[in-house]
Amino acid sequence: MVFFKILHSHDVKYGSGSGQQSVTGVETVEDSNSYWRISGRAAEPCQRGAPIQCGQSIRITHANTGRNLHTHHFVSPLSGNQEVSAFGEDGEGDDLDVWTVVCSGALWGRDEAVRFKHPGTSVFLSITGEQYGHPIRGQREVHGMHTANHNNYWRAMEGVFIKTSLDLPRHDEL
């Protein structure tokens, strides 16, 4: 079964494992805690609005808290897979915040489902059916899985898609 859920986070910490900010999957699109920014890694920043290449290393930063999508060798609390959390401050974190875009063509297309693979631990960002109870009742566990399968496809849905400066009309006067 494929779960079409929205990547979500808020300032609720895991009660076990890393104790970092939880990352979950939800069905509601009206919540601003489901907004994320894509950027290049610290050593390789990307140009604003530039297309993202398949195989490119990126950071995925939670818009409201400024923490990066992160994983490490802690066991996830529900499924026993690898914990995925949000970590860092104001988009600054460490090398475990880096994900590689896995897609079929040369570029990540706006309507294309892609995978995110973590180069540091070799897991795919995934969601299955496990649901949390209190305090985040009904939200699904997001975790890392070592195998590529139907549980680790993601798609950009709502948001702001910025055109590159090359696509914008030029204005030469001040």
Backbone as CSV, one residue per row, in Angstrom:
resi,resn,N_x,N_y,N_z,CA_x,CA_y,CA_z,C_x,C_y,C_z
1,MET,0.839,-1.172,0.000,0.000,0.000,0.000,0.891,1.244,0.000
2,VAL,0.580,2.214,-0.831,1.321,3.465,-0.896,0.590,4.496,-0.044
3,PHE,1.315,5.156,0.851,0.730,6.194,1.686,1.120,7.546,1.116
4,PHE,0.141,8.342,0.736,0.408,9.681,0.273,0.196,10.614,1.449
5,LYS,1.243,10.914,2.130,1.201,11.772,3.303,2.099,12.976,3.059
6,ILE,1.907,13.970,3.891,2.651,15.216,3.787,3.711,15.228,4.880
7,LEU,4.953,15.534,4.496,6.054,15.623,5.451,5.769,16.780,6.400
8,HIS,5.872,16.518,7.698,5.402,17.457,8.714,6.360,17.453,9.902
9,SER,6.447,18.548,10.593,7.221,18.598,11.831,6.724,19.755,12.673
10,HIS,6.997,19.708,13.932,6.680,20.785,14.864,7.603,20.585,16.049
11,ASP,7.577,21.495,16.964,8.551,21.435,18.051,8.138,20.441,19.136
12,VAL,7.829,19.207,18.727,7.569,18.106,19.652,8.775,17.181,19.556
13,LYS,9.397,16.907,20.680,10.612,16.091,20.709,10.257,14.617,20.877
14,TYR,11.104,13.749,20.293,10.961,12.319,20.530,11.229,12.040,22.003
15,GLY,10.450,11.146,22.588,10.648,10.777,23.984,11.719,9.720,24.158
16,SER,12.217,9.182,23.061,13.274,8.176,23.099,14.261,8.506,21.987
17,GLY,15.200,7.610,21.752,16.162,7.816,20.650,16.974,9.081,20.847
18,SER,16.975,9.935,19.841,17.798,11.142,19.869,17.224,12.242,20.752
19,GLY,15.913,12.230,20.992,15.278,13.319,21.732,15.152,14.588,20.903
20,GLN,15.419,14.500,19.585,15.337,15.664,18.707,13.900,15.886,18.234
21,GLN,13.693,16.959,17.481,12.361,17.319,16.980,11.818,16.216,16.082
22,SER,10.566,15.821,16.318,9.954,14.738,15.551,9.627,15.173,14.124
23,VAL,9.630,14.206,13.217,9.205,14.393,11.830,8.152,13.325,11.571
24,THR,7.000,13.744,11.055,5.888,12.826,10.867,5.269,13.006,9.485
25,GLY,4.263,12.212,9.203,3.473,12.345,7.989,2.029,12.622,8.365
26,VAL,1.422,13.618,7.715,0.039,13.993,7.999,-0.754,14.030,6.703
27,GLU,-2.069,14.146,6.826,-2.936,14.234,5.651,-3.378,15.659,5.357
28,THR,-3.348,16.543,6.358,-3.867,17.909,6.177,-2.837,18.820,5.531
29,VAL,-3.294,19.590,4.560,-2.386,20.508,3.866,-2.445,21.917,4.422
30,GLU,-3.381,22.200,5.303,-3.591,23.556,5.788,-2.644,23.954,6.909
31,ASP,-1.745,23.114,7.313,-0.890,23.367,8.461,0.480,23.877,8.005
32,SER,0.882,25.042,8.512,2.169,25.619,8.111,3.357,24.798,8.612
33,ASN,3.122,23.835,9.502,4.210,22.968,9.953,4.567,21.908,8.910
34,SER,3.931,21.980,7.749,4.246,21.064,6.655,5.019,21.767,5.538
35,TYR,5.555,22.950,5.807,6.337,23.680,4.800,7.822,23.467,5.034
36,TRP,8.519,23.171,3.945,9.956,22.880,3.991,10.647,23.680,2.891
37,ARG,11.894,24.057,3.110,12.728,24.742,2.107,13.810,23.778,1.643
38,ILE,14.078,23.817,0.346,15.160,23.013,-0.228,16.327,23.948,-0.494
39,SER,17.512,23.542,-0.079,18.705,24.341,-0.345,19.885,23.405,-0.582
40,GLY,20.982,23.974,-1.021,22.205,23.194,-1.199,22.861,22.940,0.145
41,ARG,23.824,22.084,0.150,24.566,21.844,1.387,25.505,23.011,1.642
42,ALA,25.994,23.139,2.842,26.806,24.292,3.233,28.018,24.470,2.314
43,ALA,28.676,23.374,1.954,29.875,23.454,1.115,29.548,23.682,-0.359
44,GLU,28.298,23.414,-0.758,27.890,23.545,-2.152,26.526,24.227,-2.251
45,PRO,26.478,25.543,-1.974,25.172,26.216,-2.063,24.660,26.212,-3.502
46,CYS,23.349,26.226,-3.651,22.785,26.259,-4.988,22.196,27.639,-5.261
47,GLN,22.136,27.989,-6.526,21.591,29.278,-6.926,20.085,29.270,-6.719
48,ARG,19.566,30.341,-6.148,18.129,30.441,-5.894,17.347,30.259,-7.191
49,GLY,16.391,29.345,-7.179,15.550,29.095,-8.338,16.152,28.147,-9.359
50,ALA,17.403,27.740,-9.171,18.042,26.819,-10.126,17.389,25.439,-10.002
51,PRO,17.175,24.749,-11.114,16.592,23.395,-11.051,17.478,22.463,-10.226
52,ILE,16.847,21.525,-9.551,17.585,20.548,-8.754,17.863,19.335,-9.629
53,GLN,19.122,18.933,-9.675,19.542,17.818,-10.512,19.344,16.494,-9.789
54,CYS,19.033,15.466,-10.544,19.005,14.123,-9.985,20.431,13.797,-9.541
55,GLY,20.583,13.275,-8.352,21.902,12.987,-7.798,22.496,14.135,-6.997
56,GLN,21.823,15.290,-6.967,22.332,16.458,-6.242,22.131,16.279,-4.736
57,SER,23.095,16.770,-3.963,22.986,16.780,-2.511,22.245,18.033,-2.081
58,ILE,21.260,17.862,-1.198,20.448,18.988,-0.747,20.252,18.927,0.766
59,ARG,19.773,20.032,1.297,19.260,20.082,2.665,17.788,20.430,2.571
60,ILE,16.994,19.828,3.454,15.561,20.068,3.520,15.306,20.663,4.904
61,THR,14.925,21.941,4.938,14.821,22.677,6.197,13.367,22.992,6.517
62,HIS,12.962,22.705,7.733,11.601,22.994,8.189,11.434,24.507,8.291
63,ALA,10.431,25.034,7.582,10.268,26.486,7.482,9.994,27.150,8.827
64,ASN,9.177,26.551,9.682,8.807,27.205,10.940,9.879,27.141,12.015
65,THR,10.628,26.051,12.096,11.608,25.910,13.178,13.050,26.106,12.729
66,GLY,13.313,26.081,11.407,14.677,26.256,10.913,15.571,25.051,11.130
67,ARG,14.975,23.907,11.457,15.769,22.694,11.662,15.764,21.852,10.389
68,ASN,16.874,21.160,10.155,17.051,20.370,8.934,16.571,18.938,9.120
69,LEU,16.032,18.377,8.033,15.685,16.962,8.006,16.978,16.185,8.220
70,HIS,16.967,15.250,9.148,18.201,14.664,9.671,17.969,13.183,9.963
71,THR,18.991,12.388,9.847,18.896,11.011,10.332,20.250,10.564,10.841
72,HIS,20.242,9.511,11.613,21.419,9.003,12.309,21.088,7.583,12.757
73,HIS,21.965,6.950,13.447,21.777,5.531,13.781,20.983,5.308,15.068
74,PHE,19.897,6.045,15.258,18.958,5.759,16.344,17.800,4.969,15.743
75,VAL,17.211,4.104,16.540,16.077,3.304,16.090,14.810,4.155,16.188
76,SER,13.984,4.111,15.140,12.731,4.860,15.157,11.787,4.238,16.199
77,PRO,10.969,5.079,16.843,10.195,4.595,17.988,9.082,3.592,17.678
78,LEU,8.497,3.614,16.486,7.362,2.726,16.213,7.721,1.520,15.359
79,SER,8.422,1.730,14.266,8.671,0.642,13.305,9.980,-0.098,13.551
80,GLY,10.885,0.501,14.311,12.196,-0.118,14.500,13.131,0.120,13.331
81,ASN,12.747,1.001,12.398,13.648,1.377,11.306,14.614,2.449,11.835
82,GLN,15.107,3.327,10.993,16.049,4.362,11.433,15.300,5.669,11.690
83,GLU,15.555,6.280,12.831,14.878,7.522,13.191,15.216,8.646,12.221
84,VAL,14.204,9.436,11.868,14.376,10.680,11.111,13.882,11.796,12.012
85,SER,14.654,12.848,12.132,14.301,13.950,13.021,14.579,15.268,12.308
86,ALA,14.350,16.363,13.035,14.735,17.693,12.564,15.777,18.197,13.548
87,PHE,16.878,18.745,13.009,18.052,19.041,13.830,18.699,20.334,13.362
88,GLY,19.370,21.011,14.284,20.130,22.212,13.957,19.354,23.467,14.318
89,GLU,19.931,24.608,13.983,19.310,25.903,14.253,19.485,26.795,13.045
90,ASP,18.405,27.434,12.621,18.435,28.387,11.494,19.099,27.806,10.249
91,GLY,18.816,26.541,9.943,19.358,25.896,8.753,20.777,25.398,8.896
92,GLU,21.396,25.661,10.044,22.759,25.166,10.297,22.666,23.853,11.061
93,GLY,23.424,22.876,10.634,23.398,21.579,11.292,24.715,20.866,11.085
94,ASP,24.666,19.649,10.558,25.883,18.887,10.293,25.702,18.037,9.036
95,ASP,26.675,17.187,8.743,26.641,16.382,7.517,25.509,15.356,7.493
96,LEU,24.893,15.081,8.633,23.784,14.131,8.656,22.469,14.791,8.249
97,ASP,22.532,16.060,7.826,21.376,16.793,7.299,21.319,16.748,5.773
98,VAL,22.245,16.076,5.152,22.357,16.053,3.691,21.601,14.847,3.134
99,TRP,20.836,15.078,2.059,20.088,14.030,1.355,20.406,14.131,-0.129
100,THR,20.391,13.023,-0.829,20.614,12.994,-2.263,19.282,12.758,-2.964
101,VAL,18.998,13.568,-3.981,17.768,13.427,-4.755,17.949,12.273,-5.742
102,VAL,17.073,11.285,-5.668,17.115,10.128,-6.562,15.893,10.228,-7.478
103,CYS,16.153,10.470,-8.755,15.044,10.575,-9.715,15.481,9.988,-11.053
104,SER,14.560,9.932,-11.998,14.809,9.176,-13.222,15.482,9.966,-14.334
105,GLY,15.299,11.255,-14.397,15.875,12.039,-15.488,17.111,12.791,-15.049
106,ALA,17.352,13.918,-15.704,18.492,14.759,-15.348,18.128,15.732,-14.231
107,LEU,16.841,16.162,-14.202,16.393,17.156,-13.228,15.166,16.654,-12.482
108,TRP,14.978,17.145,-11.261,13.781,16.858,-10.481,12.652,17.688,-11.050
109,GLY,11.711,17.048,-11.737,10.563,17.731,-12.324,9.538,18.070,-11.262
110,ARG,8.861,19.185,-11.437,7.906,19.696,-10.448,6.850,18.669,-10.062
111,ASP,6.354,17.879,-10.986,5.308,16.905,-10.696,5.839,15.483,-10.529
112,GLU,7.153,15.327,-10.454,7.760,14.000,-10.404,7.914,13.494,-8.972
113,ALA,7.584,12.236,-8.758,7.845,11.589,-7.474,9.318,11.200,-7.444
114,VAL,9.989,11.543,-6.356,11.420,11.270,-6.203,11.661,10.567,-4.872
115,ARG,12.861,10.053,-4.732,13.310,9.501,-3.451,14.415,10.396,-2.918
116,PHE,14.572,10.364,-1.598,15.675,11.055,-0.952,16.497,10.003,-0.219
117,LYS,17.764,9.880,-0.620,18.655,8.894,0.010,19.674,9.633,0.862
118,HIS,19.896,9.106,2.030,20.831,9.715,2.975,22.221,9.126,2.747
119,PRO,23.180,9.923,2.248,24.499,9.365,1.934,25.284,8.900,3.160
120,GLY,25.011,9.472,4.322,25.754,9.102,5.524,25.366,7.764,6.109
121,THR,24.110,7.348,5.897,23.640,6.088,6.483,23.002,5.148,5.461
122,SER,22.912,5.573,4.208,22.393,4.762,3.097,20.930,4.349,3.245
123,VAL,20.105,5.186,3.894,18.679,4.886,3.985,17.887,5.844,3.100
124,PHE,16.679,5.428,2.759,15.748,6.257,2.001,14.727,6.853,2.968
125,LEU,14.374,8.115,2.775,13.325,8.756,3.558,12.015,8.036,3.250
126,SER,11.356,7.493,4.272,10.211,6.611,4.054,9.081,6.886,5.038
127,ILE,7.899,6.428,4.647,6.735,6.468,5.531,5.931,5.200,5.293
128,THR,5.513,4.574,6.399,4.663,3.390,6.301,3.409,3.647,7.128
129,GLY,2.830,2.661,7.716,1.528,2.826,8.353,1.517,3.080,9.849
130,GLU,2.652,3.061,10.518,2.668,3.207,11.973,2.212,4.613,12.381
131,GLN,1.268,4.680,13.326,0.730,5.961,13.784,1.043,6.198,15.255
132,TYR,1.342,7.470,15.552,1.616,7.875,16.924,0.325,8.067,17.703
133,GLY,0.448,7.977,19.023,-0.625,8.340,19.940,-0.344,9.742,20.469
134,HIS,-0.616,9.970,21.728,-0.435,11.277,22.367,1.036,11.682,22.343
135,PRO,1.493,12.874,22.060,0.698,14.074,21.799,0.463,14.346,20.307
136,ILE,0.869,13.448,19.427,0.705,13.697,17.981,-0.153,12.600,17.355
137,ARG,-1.281,12.360,17.974,-2.205,11.288,17.595,-2.531,11.311,16.100
138,GLY,-2.459,10.129,15.496,-2.847,9.974,14.097,-1.771,10.332,13.087
139,GLN,-0.686,10.955,13.532,0.399,11.261,12.590,1.237,10.007,12.389
140,ARG,1.711,9.820,11.168,2.470,8.613,10.822,3.972,8.824,11.035
141,GLU,4.630,7.736,11.376,6.073,7.788,11.569,6.791,7.927,10.230
142,VAL,7.699,8.876,10.142,8.622,9.006,9.013,9.946,8.444,9.504
143,HIS,10.581,7.613,8.692,11.804,6.933,9.117,12.689,6.646,7.906
144,GLY,13.857,6.098,8.153,14.769,5.693,7.092,14.702,4.185,6.893
145,MET,14.645,3.771,5.610,14.636,2.343,5.270,15.797,2.067,4.310
146,HIS,16.408,0.920,4.464,17.573,0.579,3.632,17.218,0.147,2.220
147,THR,15.973,-0.212,1.966,15.587,-0.666,0.632,14.725,0.377,-0.076
148,ALA,14.960,0.521,-1.371,14.112,1.388,-2.199,12.826,0.632,-2.485
149,ASN,11.690,1.243,-2.133,10.401,0.605,-2.381,9.316,1.665,-2.500
150,HIS,8.062,1.250,-2.592,6.955,2.189,-2.792,6.721,3.102,-1.591
151,ASN,7.317,2.807,-0.430,7.143,3.640,0.763,8.059,4.853,0.792
152,ASN,8.966,4.985,-0.180,9.886,6.111,-0.117,9.861,7.006,-1.346
153,TYR,8.692,7.176,-1.929,8.500,8.181,-2.974,7.892,9.435,-2.365
154,TRP,8.385,10.583,-2.789,7.899,11.879,-2.308,7.669,12.794,-3.501
155,ARG,6.743,13.714,-3.342,6.405,14.640,-4.420,6.213,16.035,-3.822
156,ALA,6.748,17.054,-4.474,6.487,18.436,-4.057,5.065,18.767,-4.468
157,MET,4.269,19.215,-3.532,2.853,19.469,-3.830,2.571,20.974,-3.835
158,GLU,2.299,21.524,-2.681,2.035,22.945,-2.576,3.347,23.657,-2.306
159,GLY,3.363,24.946,-2.559,4.558,25.694,-2.221,4.850,26.794,-3.210
160,VAL,5.997,27.387,-3.023,6.465,28.451,-3.902,7.589,27.879,-4.743
161,PHE,7.419,27.918,-6.038,8.432,27.433,-6.965,9.035,28.659,-7.630
162,ILE,10.309,28.897,-7.404,10.966,30.119,-7.864,11.628,29.873,-9.210
163,LYS,11.340,30.756,-10.165,12.003,30.660,-11.464,13.420,31.198,-11.339
164,THR,14.311,30.686,-12.163,15.679,31.197,-12.149,15.695,32.605,-12.725
165,SER,16.722,33.342,-12.407,16.832,34.711,-12.909,16.982,34.721,-14.427
166,LEU,17.411,33.622,-15.009,17.545,33.540,-16.461,16.185,33.542,-17.145
167,ASP,15.145,33.075,-16.431,13.807,33.002,-17.004,12.997,34.283,-16.822
168,LEU,13.482,35.194,-15.984,12.738,36.404,-15.686,12.975,37.462,-16.757
169,PRO,11.953,38.294,-17.041,12.158,39.368,-18.018,13.192,40.366,-17.485
170,ARG,13.979,40.909,-18.390,15.033,41.844,-17.983,14.494,43.264,-17.976
171,HIS,14.957,44.031,-17.024,14.665,45.454,-16.934,16.002,46.173,-16.837
172,ASP,16.309,46.962,-17.818,17.612,47.627,-17.821,17.581,48.997,-17.183
173,GLU,16.414,49.619,-17.106,16.375,50.952,-16.501,16.201,50.819,-14.995
174,LEU,16.547,51.886,-14.282,16.443,51.880,-12.817,15.114,52.343,-12.350
